[in-house]
Amino acid sequence: MPTHSVTRTQETAATRNETARPIPKEAFDWYDEYAHGMINRREFMTRLGTLGLSMAVLTSALLPDYAQAEQVSFNDPAIKASFLNFASPKGHGECQGYFVTPRELDTTAPVVLVVHENRGLNPYVKDVARRLAKKGFIAFAPDALYPLGGYPGNDDEGRSMQRGMERAKLEEDFIAAAKFIKGHEKSSGKLGAVGFCFGGYIVNMLAASMPDELDAGVPFYGSPAAEELRAKVKGPLMLQFGDLDKRVNATWPDYEATLKQNEARYTAHFYEEAMHGFHNDSTGRYAPENAELAWRRTIEFFNQELS
């Protein structure tokens, strides 16, 4: 693997997410602003009202439909899913995560921390953990909201709950989770991490906070760690970006300059016509071909770095 590389991938018109095309891109941009606390719900709904489309059409494209998005059932006979508690003395004390293993796990396997978006451990992220277990990894997906009772079953409420938590303690919880799962009796001692949005930021933060313990990181559309920490990042990282994600992509030039200065190993992939959240198959932002390619690259990267 070269020290660093950047690629751009174009999704063909034949396989682009057709259901999202009738919705103006501004709607998705406004949803991103709303989801990240830049505008409130009233402002978000007011802006949607200016588009001249029915609110039912808009909300069906923008809001998640988890029942339709499941790829691996929790009843899949190839995996075994449960919950494990772990200690986070510098964070919120006792925390919990979704623990998924291949059912026929006779020895040990590489472990992958799966980090959710800014709304707690929703069904999409649990499904991602099950997908990893189907590929032979041990997956562990912490729920940042566990100290408050756990993911509430509603993304809006979960987002509000997570926004009210102390950021430094949340970060310590994920550091504790990474160390916990790396030291698990079934762990081979190799640790990977994959995260989405806020979770992508957490992967970048882990790469900076525990560079000698994280063996491979894949942040999907995640911003970098605090500037004072970035000098510690050495990789390997595989960074996944949607070309239309202006907010996150604006952070990339400075981050890449630091990675080059660090002589870190990294690969960055940019997917044309892809928005923030393009891997999330529960919403209209989902771009099937790009998501499949990004996930295939992720699995290949983990196989290479964690074997």
TIDREN-563865 format. One record per residue (C-alpha): residue in three letters; y, x, z. Coordinates in steps of 0.02 Angstrom, whole numbers, padded with zeros to 5 digits, always signed. Example, Ala and Ser with C-alpha at 12.3 -4.5 7.8 and 13.67 -1.06 7.14 Angstrom:
<rs>
ALA-00225+00615+00390/SER-00053+00684+00357/
</rs>
This chain:
<rs>
MET+00000+00000+00000/PRO+00169+00076-00048/THR+00300+00099+00087/HIS+00397-00051+00025/SER+00409-00171-00120/VAL+00498-00332-00168/THR+00429-00459-00291/ARG+00495-00622-00365/THR+00375-00759-00417/GLN+00418-00906-00530/GLU+00326-01070-00507/THR+00284-01155-00671/ALA+00357-01326-00709/ALA+00182-01399-00726/THR+00138-01362-00546/ARG+00307-01376-00460/ASN+00319-01509-00325/GLU+00366-01658-00433/THR+00393-01777-00287/ALA+00541-01673-00226/ARG+00631-01665-00395/PRO+00720-01836-00390/ILE+00798-01790-00222/PRO+00959-01687-00242/LYS+00947-01514-00170/GLU+01096-01551-00059/ALA+00988-01669+00041/PHE+00868-01529+00084/ASP+01012-01413+00126/TRP+01083-01545+00243/TYR+00913-01569+00323/ASP+00904-01382+00353/GLU+01076-01387+00435/TYR+01023-01535+00542/ALA+00856-01455+00589/HIS+00943-01297+00646/GLY+01080-01382+00747/MET+01224-01351+00628/ILE+01262-01537+00609/ASN+01213-01685+00717/ARG+01104-01831+00666/ARG+01252-01945+00632/GLU+01331-01821+00512/PHE+01162-01793+00428/MET+01135-01978+00399/THR+01314-02002+00341/ARG+01293-01868+00209/LEU+01129-01943+00149/GLY+01218-02108+00128/THR+01332-02032-00004/LEU+01188-01994-00123/GLY+01162-02171-00187/LEU+00974-02169-00151/SER+00879-02281-00032/MET+00859-02211+00142/ALA+00672-02245+00132/VAL+00655-02131-00020/LEU+00759-01995+00061/THR+00673-01997+00229/SER+00500-02000+00151/ALA+00543-01840+00058/LEU+00631-01753+00201/LEU+00530-01801+00355/PRO+00352-01739+00386/ASP+00196-01840+00351/TYR+00065-01745+00449/ALA-00079-01865+00415/GLN-00070-01828+00228/ALA-00053-01640+00249/GLU-00209-01593+00348/GLN-00315-01465+00255/VAL-00443-01421+00390/SER-00502-01555+00510/PHE-00519-01514+00694/ASN-00696-01583+00671/ASP-00737-01456+00536/PRO-00910-01387+00579/ALA-00860-01210+00529/ILE-00733-01191+00671/LYS-00715-01220+00857/ALA-00547-01272+00930/SER-00489-01282+01110/PHE-00339-01242+01219/LEU-00313-01088+01328/ASN-00183-01057+01462/PHE-00102-00887+01486/ALA+00023-00809+01605/SER+00201-00767+01554/PRO+00280-00690+01710/LYS+00443-00644+01621/GLY+00451-00811+01532/HIS+00403-00985+01590/GLY+00258-00934+01702/GLU+00108-01033+01639/CYS+00094-01068+01453/GLN-00037-01139+01336/GLY-00096-01113+01159/TYR-00215-01187+01030/PHE-00365-01071+01015/VAL-00472-01082+00858/THR-00621-00973+00813/PRO-00754-00971+00680/ARG-00898-01070+00757/GLU-01027-00936+00720/LEU-00937-00791+00804/ASP-01072-00675+00870/THR-00966-00521+00903/THR-00778-00497+00891/ALA-00646-00534+00760/PRO-00464-00491+00723/VAL-00340-00607+00807/VAL-00187-00689+00730/LEU-00045-00764+00829/VAL+00022-00920+00741/VAL+00203-00962+00784/HIS+00275-01134+00754/GLU+00447-01188+00695/ASN+00589-01242+00811/ARG+00504-01403+00869/GLY+00345-01356+00960/LEU+00163-01352+00909/ASN+00157-01491+00780/PRO+00003-01541+00678/TYR+00051-01433+00528/VAL+00049-01272+00630/LYS-00115-01320+00715/ASP-00186-01345+00541/VAL-00127-01170+00492/ALA-00223-01101+00641/ARG-00380-01191+00583/ARG-00357-01121+00407/LEU-00357-00945+00479/ALA-00516-00979+00579/LYS-00600-01039+00419/LYS-00561-00867+00347/GLY-00646-00777+00491/PHE-00498-00741+00606/ILE-00471-00794+00786/ALA-00310-00894+00785/PHE-00199-00929+00935/ALA-00049-01046+00918/PRO+00057-01059+01076/ASP+00160-01214+01111/ALA+00333-01162+01170/LEU+00356-01337+01240/TYR+00206-01330+01357/PRO+00316-01297+01511/LEU+00406-01462+01470/GLY+00246-01560+01441/GLY+00203-01499+01266/TYR+00244-01555+01089/PRO+00298-01738+01109/GLY+00224-01802+00946/ASN+00395-01818+00865/ASP+00486-01674+00778/ASP+00662-01734+00821/GLU+00620-01745+01006/GLY+00527-01581+01000/ARG+00675-01496+00917/SER+00791-01560+01051/MET+00674-01502+01189/GLN+00655-01327+01117/ARG+00842-01311+01088/GLY+00870-01340+01274/MET+00756-01197+01327/GLU+00816-01022+01369/ARG+00792-00913+01214/ALA+00752-00753+01310/LYS+00613-00838+01407/LEU+00541-00913+01247/GLU+00533-00740+01171/GLU+00445-00672+01325/ASP+00319-00814+01312/PHE+00271-00761+01136/ILE+00262-00578+01185/ALA+00146-00628+01327/ALA+00043-00735+01207/ALA+00024-00590+01085/LYS-00036-00473+01221/PHE-00151-00606+01294/ILE-00240-00643+01131/LYS-00252-00460+01080/GLY-00340-00426+01245/HIS-00457-00575+01233/GLU-00642-00534+01254/LYS-00678-00594+01077/SER-00536-00492+01001/SER-00577-00340+00894/GLY-00416-00262+00959/LYS-00322-00293+00797/LEU-00173-00411+00808/GLY-00084-00502+00669/ALA+00055-00632+00678/VAL+00116-00764+00558/GLY+00262-00881+00589/PHE+00372-01007+00502/CYS+00561-01024+00518/PHE+00590-00996+00706/GLY+00413-00929+00703/GLY+00461-00807+00565/TYR+00600-00744+00677/ILE+00474-00724+00819/VAL+00360-00619+00707/ASN+00508-00506+00665/MET+00551-00498+00850/LEU+00372-00448+00894/ALA+00376-00313+00759/ALA+00530-00243+00846/SER+00477-00272+01027/MET+00296-00213+01018/PRO+00283-00107+00859/ASP+00132-00010+00921/GLU+00034-00167+00966/LEU+00068-00280+00816/ASP-00044-00221+00674/ALA+00020-00340+00539/GLY+00159-00470+00533/VAL+00197-00607+00406/PRO+00363-00696+00436/PHE+00390-00847+00324/TYR+00578-00874+00297/GLY+00621-00795+00464/SER+00780-00706+00516/PRO+00769-00528+00587/ALA+00767-00478+00769/ALA+00926-00433+00862/GLU+01014-00286+00781/GLU+00987-00171+00930/LEU+00798-00194+00916/ARG+00775-00173+00728/ALA+00770+00017+00732/LYS+00598+00004+00814/VAL+00516-00093+00672/LYS+00388+00009+00576/GLY+00276-00125+00500/PRO+00171-00164+00410/LEU+00259-00326+00367/MET+00240-00451+00226/LEU+00398-00556+00217/GLN+00395-00723+00124/PHE+00558-00801+00062/GLY+00607-00955-00038/ASP+00735-00909-00171/LEU+00842-01062-00131/ASP+00849-01026+00056/LYS+01026-00957+00062/ARG+01042-00960+00252/VAL+00893-00848+00288/ASN+00906-00744+00130/ALA+01083-00692+00179/THR+01006-00592+00322/TRP+00888-00495+00210/PRO+00998-00356+00136/ASP+01046-00285+00306/TYR+00869-00304+00371/GLU+00795-00219+00219/ALA+00918-00075+00237/THR+00857-00050+00416/LEU+00674-00058+00363/LYS+00706+00076+00232/GLN+00798+00182+00358/ASN+00651+00164+00477/GLU+00530+00209+00335/ALA+00438+00050+00384/ARG+00298-00018+00277/TYR+00343-00187+00206/THR+00324-00301+00057/ALA+00446-00443+00024/HIS+00404-00588-00091/PHE+00535-00709-00159/TYR+00473-00872-00236/GLU+00584-00951-00369/GLU+00632-01134-00350/ALA+00564-01129-00171/MET+00664-01195-00024/HIS+00661-01154+00160/GLY+00497-01226+00224/PHE+00408-01218+00056/HIS+00240-01182+00139/ASN+00246-01339+00247/ASP+00139-01464+00152/SER+00194-01611+00259/THR+00369-01626+00183/GLY+00455-01641+00014/ARG+00505-01458+00022/TYR+00324-01409-00007/ALA+00298-01308-00167/PRO+00109-01309-00196/GLU+00090-01161-00314/ASN+00208-01050-00216/ALA+00131-01101-00050/GLU-00045-01065-00112/LEU+00006-00895-00181/ALA+00100-00848-00022/TRP-00049-00899+00085/ARG-00173-00804-00024/ARG-00064-00650-00008/THR-00055-00676+00180/ILE-00245-00684+00199/GLU-00268-00531+00088/PHE-00139-00437+00191/PHE-00225-00480+00355/ASN-00395-00433+00284/GLN-00323-00266+00231/GLU-00226-00224+00389/LEU-00338-00300+00524/SER-00510-00250+00462/
</rs>
